[in-house]
Amino acid sequence: MTHLLQLFADNLLPIILTAGIGYLLRRTLRLDPRPLSRTVFYASAPALVFTLLVRTPIQPHDILRMMGFASCILAGVGLLSWVAARLLRLDSVLTSALILAATFMNSGNYGMSLNHFALGDEGLAQATIFYLACSMIINSAGIYVATMGRLPPSRALLGLAKFPAIYAIPLALAVRFSAVELPLALWRPLDLLADSAVPLMLLLLGMQMAHEASSNRRDLLWLATGFRLLISPLLAWILVPVFGLAGVARQAGLLEAAMPTAVLSSIIAFEFDAHPALVTRVVLLSTLLSPLTITPLLAILGQ
């Protein structure tokens, strides 16, 4: 028990405290999280992706392996939640909400921070690749799910094209595997932006969780939370040997798969009117309960 408490204090409590500051800032000062969200989306996150991929010794085939692993987890949980929706005879809006809440994990704000604390820079690099795959899918397929086919596939692809961090991948690989040396005048602003990404993400997480919402579908609330915190890491555990993940990549992949529901799922649900109250409640509940599942997982991975 003492070991579990120490793991919680060292790795999860800093995340909760920092996010708590963001929560209080929005509650007391009524700060709008959208400017901060756009700052992270368009500046800090792309800089973090670029610097990590240039400096961390991860080969292109390892990047593809982790992205494939993340994609299969999302596809698997998404399919299972769709089957559950069909069995429960949910309408299209509730089906969209359940899939959004159950499938997409908070691999950025929460997952990257946790992997950095628990596994260091290499863990952060692996988590960043996982986050990229998730972000690309939620910004494309997630939008399509939210509308349950009401939008054409081209609209989903447009959402993906607007995701700036994906352009950092080819740029970083080009710099890394060529003789190009970026001048210090470019590296320093990139480093400053990259260093700001994780703390800004945590503040943003707390600010976004301060949104109030209520839903009378408690059955779906617990079902989606169970999918996110239990089924997703179980599926990841099964897929790890399939993709040949080992060492830090295995640890980071399993931790990312165990993350609570992504705040972006709630944002998409609001944007496309996919029962946002339910999705937001799942974000809150799964985040509050996540230390109960992630702390034992950290202990298992550390053995």
C-alpha positions in Angstrom: 0.0 0.0 0.0 2.9 2.4 0.8 4.4 1.7 -2.6 1.1 2.5 -4.3 0.7 5.8 -2.4 4.2 6.8 -3.3 3.5 6.1 -7.0 0.4 8.2 -6.8 2.2 11.0 -5.0 5.1 11.1 -7.4 3.3 10.6 -10.7 -0.4 11.4 -10.4 -0.7 14.0 -7.6 1.4 16.6 -9.5 -1.0 16.3 -12.5 -4.1 16.7 -10.2 -2.6 19.7 -8.4 -1.7 21.5 -11.6 -5.0 20.8 -13.2 -6.6 21.9 -10.0 -5.0 25.3 -10.4 -6.5 25.5 -13.9 -9.9 24.6 -12.4 -9.7 27.3 -9.8 -8.6 29.9 -12.3 -11.6 29.3 -14.4 -14.0 29.2 -11.4 -12.7 32.3 -9.7 -11.5 34.5 -12.6 -13.9 33.1 -15.2 -11.1 32.7 -17.6 -12.0 31.5 -21.1 -10.0 28.3 -21.9 -10.2 28.7 -25.7 -7.3 31.1 -26.2 -5.1 28.8 -24.1 -6.4 25.8 -26.1 -5.5 27.4 -29.4 -2.1 28.4 -28.1 -1.3 24.7 -27.2 -2.9 23.5 -30.4 -1.1 25.8 -32.9 2.2 26.5 -31.1 3.2 24.5 -28.1 2.2 21.0 -29.2 3.7 21.2 -32.7 7.0 22.5 -31.2 7.0 19.7 -28.7 6.4 17.1 -31.4 9.2 18.6 -33.6 11.8 18.8 -30.8 11.1 15.3 -29.4 11.3 13.6 -32.8 14.5 15.4 -33.8 16.3 14.7 -30.5 14.9 11.3 -29.3 16.4 8.2 -30.9 13.2 6.8 -32.3 13.3 5.2 -35.7 10.6 5.8 -38.3 9.4 2.2 -38.1 9.0 2.6 -34.3 6.9 5.7 -34.9 4.7 3.7 -37.3 4.5 0.8 -34.9 3.3 3.0 -32.0 0.8 4.9 -34.3 -0.6 1.6 -35.5 -0.9 0.3 -31.9 -2.8 3.5 -30.9 -5.1 3.3 -34.0 -6.0 -0.4 -33.3 -6.9 0.4 -29.7 -9.2 3.3 -30.8 -10.7 1.1 -33.5 -11.3 -1.8 -31.1 -12.9 0.2 -28.3 -14.9 2.2 -30.8 -16.3 -1.0 -32.4 -17.1 -2.5 -28.9 -18.9 0.7 -27.8 -20.9 0.7 -31.1 -21.9 -2.9 -30.5 -23.0 -2.0 -27.0 -25.0 0.9 -28.4 -26.8 -1.4 -30.8 -27.6 -3.9 -28.1 -29.0 -1.1 -25.9 -31.0 0.2 -28.9 -29.7 3.7 -28.5 -30.6 6.4 -31.0 -28.0 7.9 -33.3 -27.2 10.9 -31.0 -26.6 8.7 -27.9 -24.6 6.3 -30.0 -22.3 9.1 -31.1 -22.0 10.3 -27.5 -21.2 6.8 -26.2 -18.5 6.2 -28.8 -16.9 9.6 -28.3 -16.8 9.2 -24.5 -15.6 5.6 -24.5 -13.1 5.6 -27.4 -10.9 8.7 -27.2 -8.5 9.0 -24.4 -6.8 12.0 -22.9 -3.4 11.1 -24.3 -2.2 14.7 -24.4 -3.0 16.7 -21.3 -2.9 13.8 -18.9 -1.1 11.0 -20.7 2.0 12.9 -21.9 2.4 14.5 -18.5 2.1 11.2 -16.7 4.6 9.5 -19.0 7.0 12.3 -18.6 6.9 12.0 -14.8 7.0 8.2 -14.8 9.3 7.4 -17.7 11.3 10.5 -18.5 12.0 12.0 -21.9 11.9 8.7 -23.7 8.5 8.0 -22.3 7.3 11.4 -23.2 8.5 10.9 -26.8 6.6 7.6 -27.1 3.5 9.1 -25.5 3.8 12.0 -28.0 3.6 9.6 -30.9 0.6 7.9 -29.4 -1.0 11.3 -28.8 -0.4 12.2 -32.5 -2.2 9.1 -33.7 -5.1 9.8 -31.4 -5.3 13.4 -32.3 -5.3 12.7 -36.0 -8.1 10.2 -35.6 -10.3 12.2 -33.3 -10.0 15.2 -35.5 -11.1 13.2 -38.5 -13.1 10.0 -37.6 -14.2 11.6 -34.3 -15.9 14.4 -36.2 -17.6 11.8 -38.4 -18.7 9.8 -35.4 -20.2 12.9 -33.8 -22.5 13.4 -36.8 -23.1 9.6 -37.4 -22.7 10.0 -41.1 -24.5 13.3 -41.5 -21.3 14.9 -42.8 -19.4 13.7 -45.9 -16.0 12.0 -45.4 -14.4 15.1 -47.0 -15.4 17.1 -43.9 -13.6 14.6 -41.7 -10.5 14.9 -43.8 -10.6 18.6 -43.6 -10.6 18.3 -39.8 -7.4 16.2 -40.1 -5.7 18.7 -42.5 -6.3 21.5 -39.9 -4.3 19.6 -37.2 -0.9 21.4 -37.3 1.1 18.9 -35.2 1.0 16.3 -38.1 3.1 18.6 -40.2 5.8 18.5 -37.5 6.5 14.8 -38.2 7.8 15.0 -41.7 9.7 18.2 -40.9 11.3 16.7 -37.9 12.3 13.5 -39.7 13.7 15.6 -42.6 15.9 17.5 -40.2 16.9 14.5 -38.3 18.0 12.3 -41.2 19.7 15.0 -43.2 22.7 17.2 -42.7 20.6 20.2 -41.9 21.6 22.1 -38.7 19.1 24.5 -37.4 20.6 27.7 -36.0 20.4 28.4 -32.3 18.0 31.3 -33.1 15.4 28.8 -34.2 16.1 26.1 -31.6 15.6 28.4 -28.6 12.1 29.5 -29.4 11.2 25.9 -30.3 12.5 24.8 -27.0 10.6 27.5 -25.1 7.4 26.6 -26.8 8.0 22.8 -26.3 8.8 23.3 -22.6 5.5 25.1 -22.1 3.3 22.4 -23.7 2.9 20.0 -20.7 2.2 22.6 -18.0 -0.2 24.5 -20.3 -2.0 21.2 -21.2 -2.5 20.5 -17.5 -3.9 24.0 -16.7 -6.1 23.6 -19.7 -7.4 20.2 -18.5 -8.5 21.8 -15.2 -10.1 24.8 -16.9 -12.0 22.5 -19.3 -13.2 20.3 -16.5 -14.7 23.3 -14.7 -17.6 23.2 -17.2 -20.8 22.2 -15.5 -23.0 19.6 -17.2 -25.7 17.1 -16.1 -27.1 14.0 -17.7 -29.8 11.6 -16.6 -28.2 8.6 -18.4 -26.2 7.2 -15.5 -26.1 3.8 -17.1 -24.3 5.1 -20.1 -22.1 7.3 -17.8 -20.7 4.2 -16.0 -20.6 2.1 -19.2 -18.5 4.6 -21.1 -16.2 5.1 -18.0 -15.8 1.3 -17.8 -14.8 1.1 -21.4 -12.3 3.9 -21.1 -10.6 2.8 -17.8 -10.9 -1.0 -18.0 -11.6 -2.3 -21.5 -9.1 0.0 -23.2 -6.0 -1.0 -21.2 -7.1 -4.6 -21.3 -7.2 -4.5 -25.1 -3.9 -2.7 -25.2 -2.4 -5.5 -23.1 -3.5 -8.0 -25.6 -2.2 -5.9 -28.6 1.3 -5.2 -27.1 2.9 -8.5 -28.3 1.1 -8.2 -31.6 2.9 -5.0 -32.3 6.1 -6.1 -30.7 6.3 -3.2 -28.2 8.9 -3.6 -25.5 10.6 -1.5 -22.8 9.6 2.1 -22.5 7.5 1.9 -25.7 5.4 -0.9 -24.0 5.1 1.0 -20.8 4.1 4.3 -22.5 1.6 2.5 -24.8 -0.2 0.8 -21.9 -0.3 3.9 -19.8 -1.7 6.0 -22.7 -4.4 3.3 -23.3 -5.5 3.6 -19.7 -6.1 7.4 -19.8 -9.5 8.8 -19.0 -11.8 10.3 -21.7 -10.3 13.1 -23.8 -11.6 16.7 -23.1 -11.7 17.1 -26.9 -14.5 14.5 -27.1 -16.6 16.9 -25.1 -15.7 19.8 -27.3 -16.6 17.8 -30.4 -19.9 16.7 -28.8 -20.7 20.4 -28.1 -19.8 21.5 -31.6 -22.0 18.8 -33.3 -24.7 18.5 -30.6 -23.9 14.9 -29.8 -25.3 14.8 -26.2 -22.5 17.0 -24.8 -23.8 16.7 -21.2 -23.2 12.9 -21.2 -19.7 13.2 -22.8 -18.7 15.9 -20.4 -19.8 13.9 -17.4 -17.8 10.9 -18.6 -14.7 13.2 -18.9 -15.1 14.3 -15.3 -16.0 10.9 -13.8 -13.3 9.0 -15.7 -10.7 11.6 -14.8 -11.6 11.5 -11.1 -11.6 7.7 -11.0 -8.4 7.2 -13.1 -6.0 7.2 -10.2 -7.7 4.1 -8.9 -6.8 2.2 -12.1 -3.6 3.9 -13.2 -1.8 3.7 -9.9 -1.9 -0.2 -9.8 -0.9 -0.2 -13.5 2.1 1.9 -12.7 3.1 -0.6 -10.0 2.7 -3.5 -12.4 4.7 -1.9 -15.2 7.5 -1.0 -12.7 8.0 -4.6 -11.7 
